């Protein structure tokens, strides 16, 4: 259907929008692409002044590490099919094999299974097949682009970065679980309440959210450091020290994130007609049954959107995690900061870049997998007051 002439944008506006988007892509996306390329090159190529040397990696190829034309074609084909499967078949399979009340669990199991199969096929089986094809392909089997994963092996295996990844999962999982559990109940109650107390509770939550994170950390820090002495009269000599433990970080991040979660979920609940609650009550449901069986199925896009923001808070936090966690329990963000602080050689710098790329990959995949729910959630009620 053609756009009416009166609604068409002038050429100057279209040109300005295109120029702005192009500039934004260069500023925001190009650095991510460049560090991704650098992370797969030898240090001599990664920090070369010639951009073509960084892209093609001649020294990396000379060391016998690179991709042939066959590697590029088949690798991109497998990667394209894997991405297409994740966006089309995987959501269909999750909806088909998941009970209505276990959507989140179904997505977790589906994503975990998909990740395991992808790692086994892409990093286990595919290299074996490609090596056999390159051996008989002649010139097409010769490397044309330098590529090595030695920096990732050094980070994840040699430096045991997987421990920091597990700690990040523990912290973010705890933050998301507690924030959504409390936030959905509080948001639903405040959305359906017309009292003045609900209004002042929301104002208090907003003020609490506006406080600098350093203020909250300074208030919690003495309690966590002296937690063993505080709990000893109750638990005896088995009283734990919370300082340096993920539970301490989860408690602080939930306190920081909860006001935002309540406000956002309350906005979603307000977009759901009250008549749904009344109809459920007429059919014999209690308030809790109406909330669980009628309201929550409609609320999943909003819950997923809010959960994503909660995940990003816990996943990307630096101040709280660096102050409250010891070296054994550090999450990925402060661990990467440690990489950049102690770098001494170009090899150390390349490993720091590989660690930085590693932390962005889960975020990219998470947003891509849940993009439809996020968009529908934002348009369903998060932008409403």
C-alpha positions in Angstrom: 0.0 0.0 0.0 1.5 3.3 -1.1 2.1 6.0 1.5 -0.1 9.1 1.1 1.7 12.1 -0.3 0.9 14.2 2.8 2.6 11.5 5.0 5.8 11.1 3.0 8.9 12.4 4.6 10.8 15.1 2.8 14.1 14.2 1.1 16.1 16.3 3.6 14.6 14.4 6.5 15.2 11.0 5.0 18.8 12.0 4.2 19.4 13.3 7.7 17.9 10.2 9.3 20.1 7.9 7.1 23.2 10.0 7.9 22.5 9.9 11.6 22.0 6.1 11.5 25.2 5.6 9.5 27.2 7.7 11.9 25.7 5.8 14.9 26.6 2.5 13.3 30.2 3.7 12.8 30.5 5.0 16.3 28.8 2.1 18.1 29.1 -1.0 16.0 32.5 -0.5 14.4 34.6 -0.8 17.7 32.7 -4.1 18.5 33.5 -5.5 15.1 37.2 -4.4 15.3 37.9 -5.9 18.7 36.2 -9.1 17.5 38.6 -9.2 14.5 41.6 -8.4 16.7 40.8 -11.2 19.2 41.3 -13.9 16.5 44.7 -12.6 15.3 48.2 -13.1 16.6 49.5 -10.1 18.6 51.7 -9.0 15.7 48.7 -8.7 13.4 46.2 -7.6 16.0 48.1 -4.4 16.8 49.5 -3.7 13.3 49.2 -0.1 12.0 47.9 -1.4 8.7 44.1 -2.2 8.8 44.4 -4.8 6.1 47.0 -6.7 8.1 44.6 -6.7 11.0 41.8 -8.1 8.9 43.7 -10.7 6.8 46.4 -11.6 9.4 49.4 -12.4 7.2 51.6 -13.3 10.2 48.8 -15.5 11.6 48.6 -17.3 8.3 52.4 -17.7 8.2 52.2 -19.4 11.6 49.8 -22.0 10.0 46.6 -20.7 11.5 43.9 -19.5 9.2 40.7 -20.2 7.3 40.5 -21.4 3.7 37.7 -20.6 1.2 36.0 -24.0 2.1 36.2 -23.1 5.8 34.6 -19.7 5.2 31.8 -21.0 3.0 30.8 -24.0 5.1 31.4 -22.2 8.4 29.1 -19.3 7.4 26.5 -21.7 6.0 26.4 -23.7 9.3 26.3 -20.4 11.3 23.5 -19.0 9.2 21.5 -22.1 9.6 22.1 -22.2 13.3 20.9 -18.5 13.7 17.9 -19.2 11.5 17.1 -22.3 13.6 17.4 -20.2 16.8 14.9 -17.6 15.6 12.4 -19.9 13.9 12.4 -23.5 15.0 13.6 -23.1 18.6 10.7 -20.8 19.6 8.2 -23.2 18.0 9.7 -26.2 19.8 9.7 -24.4 23.1 6.0 -23.5 22.7 5.1 -27.0 21.5 6.8 -29.0 24.3 6.3 -26.6 27.3 3.3 -26.5 29.6 1.6 -23.1 29.8 2.8 -22.5 33.4 6.4 -23.4 32.7 7.4 -21.0 29.9 10.5 -19.7 31.6 11.7 -23.2 32.4 11.0 -24.3 28.9 13.1 -21.4 27.5 16.0 -22.1 29.8 16.1 -25.8 28.9 15.7 -25.1 25.2 18.4 -22.5 25.2 20.8 -24.7 27.2 20.2 -27.7 24.9 20.6 -25.5 21.8 23.9 -24.1 23.2 25.3 -27.6 24.0 24.4 -28.9 20.5 25.8 -25.9 18.8 29.1 -26.1 20.7 29.5 -29.8 19.9 28.7 -29.4 16.2 30.4 -26.1 15.5 33.5 -26.5 17.6 33.8 -30.3 17.7 32.5 -32.0 14.6 32.8 -29.2 12.0 36.6 -28.7 12.4 37.2 -32.5 11.8 35.1 -32.4 8.6 36.8 -29.2 7.4 40.3 -30.6 8.0 39.5 -33.6 5.8 38.0 -31.4 3.0 41.0 -29.0 3.0 43.4 -31.9 2.7 41.9 -32.9 -0.7 40.8 -29.5 -2.0 44.1 -28.2 -3.2 44.3 -24.3 -3.6 40.8 -23.9 -2.1 42.1 -25.6 1.1 44.9 -23.1 1.6 44.4 -20.3 4.3 43.3 -16.9 3.0 42.4 -15.2 6.3 44.5 -15.6 9.4 42.5 -16.8 12.4 43.5 -18.3 15.8 41.5 -19.1 18.9 44.6 -19.3 21.1 43.7 -16.2 23.1 40.3 -17.6 24.0 41.9 -20.9 25.1 44.4 -18.9 27.2 41.6 -16.9 28.8 39.0 -19.6 29.4 41.3 -22.6 30.1 44.7 -21.2 31.2 43.3 -18.3 33.3 40.1 -20.2 34.3 37.8 -17.4 33.1 34.9 -20.0 33.2 34.9 -19.5 37.0 34.1 -15.9 36.6 31.4 -16.8 34.1 29.8 -19.2 36.6 29.9 -16.5 39.3 28.2 -14.1 36.9 25.5 -16.6 36.2 25.0 -17.1 40.0 24.7 -13.4 40.6 22.5 -12.5 37.7 20.3 -15.6 38.2 19.8 -14.6 41.8 19.1 -11.0 41.0 16.6 -11.8 38.2 14.8 -14.5 40.3 14.3 -12.3 43.4 13.6 -9.1 41.5 10.9 -10.6 39.3 9.3 -12.6 42.1 9.0 -9.6 44.4 8.4 -7.2 41.5 5.5 -9.0 40.0 3.6 -9.3 43.3 4.4 -5.8 44.3 3.6 -4.3 40.8 0.3 -6.2 40.6 -0.7 -5.1 44.1 0.2 -1.4 43.5 -1.4 -1.4 40.0 -4.7 -2.7 41.4 -4.6 -0.5 44.5 -6.2 3.0 44.4 -5.0 4.1 47.9 -2.7 7.0 48.6 -0.3 4.6 50.4 0.5 2.9 47.1 1.3 6.3 45.5 3.7 7.2 48.3 5.3 3.8 48.2 6.1 4.3 44.6 7.5 7.7 45.3 9.7 6.3 48.0 10.9 3.5 45.7 11.8 6.2 43.0 13.8 8.2 45.6 15.6 5.0 46.7 16.4 4.2 43.0 17.9 7.7 42.5 20.5 7.2 45.2 24.1 6.6 44.0 25.2 2.9 44.2 28.2 3.9 46.2 25.9 5.1 49.0 24.1 1.8 49.3 27.4 -0.2 49.1 28.9 2.0 51.9 25.8 1.3 54.0 25.9 -2.5 53.5 29.6 -3.0 53.6 30.1 -2.8 57.5 27.2 -5.2 57.9 28.6 -7.8 55.5 32.1 -7.5 57.0 30.8 -8.0 60.5 28.1 -10.5 59.6 29.8 -13.4 61.4 29.8 -11.5 64.7 26.2 -10.3 64.1 25.0 -13.9 63.4 27.1 -15.7 66.0 24.5 -15.3 68.8 22.0 -17.0 66.5 24.0 -19.6 64.6 27.0 -20.1 66.9 30.4 -20.8 65.5 28.9 -21.8 62.2 27.9 -18.2 61.5 29.0 -17.3 57.9 30.8 -14.2 56.7 28.8 -12.7 53.9 31.6 -10.4 52.7 33.1 -11.8 49.5 30.1 -14.1 48.8 27.7 -13.9 45.9 24.8 -13.6 48.3 26.0 -10.2 49.5 26.1 -8.9 45.9 22.7 -10.3 45.1 21.2 -8.6 48.1 22.7 -5.2 47.2 21.8 -5.4 43.5 18.2 -6.5 44.3 17.9 -3.5 46.6 19.2 -1.2 43.8 17.1 -2.8 41.1 13.8 -3.5 42.9 12.3 0.0 42.6 12.9 0.0 38.9 11.4 -3.5 38.6 8.3 -2.5 40.6 7.7 0.7 38.5 8.1 -1.2 35.2 5.9 -4.1 36.1 3.3 -1.9 37.6 3.1 -0.1 34.3 2.6 -3.4 32.5 -0.1 -4.5 35.0 -1.9 -1.2 34.5 -2.2 -1.9 30.7 -4.1 -5.1 31.5 -7.9 -4.4 31.9 -9.2 -4.9 35.4 -12.2 -6.8 33.9 -9.9 -9.8 33.5 -9.5 -10.0 37.3 -13.2 -9.5 37.8 -14.1 -12.2 35.3 -11.7 -14.7 36.9 -13.2 -13.9 40.3 -16.7 -14.5 39.0 -15.6 -17.9 37.7 -14.5 -18.8 41.2 -10.8 -18.0 41.3 -9.2 -16.5 44.3 -7.0 -13.4 44.0 -3.9 -15.6 43.8 -5.4 -18.0 41.3 -6.6 -15.1 39.1 -3.1 -13.6 39.2 -1.4 -16.9 38.4 -3.8 -18.4 35.8 -5.2 -15.3 34.1 -3.0 -12.3 34.5 0.5 -13.8 34.3 0.0 -15.6 30.9 -0.8 -12.1 29.5 2.1 -10.6 31.3 4.9 -12.8 29.9 6.3 -10.2 27.4 6.5 -7.6 30.2 8.1 -10.1 32.6 10.7 -11.0 30.0 11.4 -7.4 29.2 11.8 -6.5 32.8 13.9 -9.6 33.5 16.2 -8.6 30.7 16.9 -5.2 32.3 17.4 -6.9 35.7 19.8 -9.4 34.0 21.8 -6.5 32.4 22.1 -4.8 35.8 23.6 -7.8 37.5 25.7 -8.9 34.5 27.3 -5.5 33.8 27.7 -4.2 37.3 31.3 -3.3 38.3 31.1 -1.1 41.4 29.1 -3.5 43.7 30.8 -6.7 42.5 34.4 -5.3 42.7 33.8 -4.0 46.3 31.9 -6.9 47.8 33.5 -10.0 46.0 36.9 -11.4 46.7 39.3 -12.7 44.0 37.8 -16.2 44.2 34.2 -15.1 43.5 34.7 -12.3 41.0 32.3 -11.9 38.2 33.4 -11.3 34.6 33.3 -7.5 34.5 35.7 -6.8 37.4 37.8 -9.8 36.2 38.1 -8.1 32.7 39.1 -4.9 34.4 41.9 -6.8 36.1 43.1 -8.1 32.7 43.5 -4.6 31.4 45.1 -3.3 34.6 47.8 -6.0 34.6 48.6 -6.2 30.9 52.3 -6.0 30.1 52.8 -7.5 26.7 50.9 -7.5 23.4 49.9 -11.1 24.2 48.3 -10.0 27.5 46.5 -7.2 25.6 45.2 -9.6 23.0 43.9 -11.9 25.8 42.2 -9.0 27.5 40.4 -8.2 24.2 39.4 -11.8 23.9 37.9 -11.7 27.4 36.1 -8.4 26.5 34.6 -10.1 23.4 33.6 -13.1 25.5 31.4 -11.0 27.8 29.5 -9.4 24.9 28.5 -12.7 23.2 25.9 -13.8 25.8 24.3 -10.4 25.7 24.0 -10.4 21.9 22.5 -13.9 21.9 20.1 -13.1 24.7 18.7 -10.0 23.0 18.5 -11.8 19.6 16.6 -14.8 21.1 14.1 -12.7 23.0 13.8 -9.8 20.6 10.1 -10.4 19.8 9.1 -10.6 23.4 11.1 -7.5 24.2 9.6 -5.5 21.5 6.0 -6.7 22.3 6.7 -6.0 26.0 7.9 -2.5 25.4 4.9 -1.7 23.2 2.4 -3.4 25.5 2.8 -1.1 28.5 6.3 -0.2 29.5 6.0 3.2 27.8 2.7 4.0 29.5 2.6 6.0 32.7 
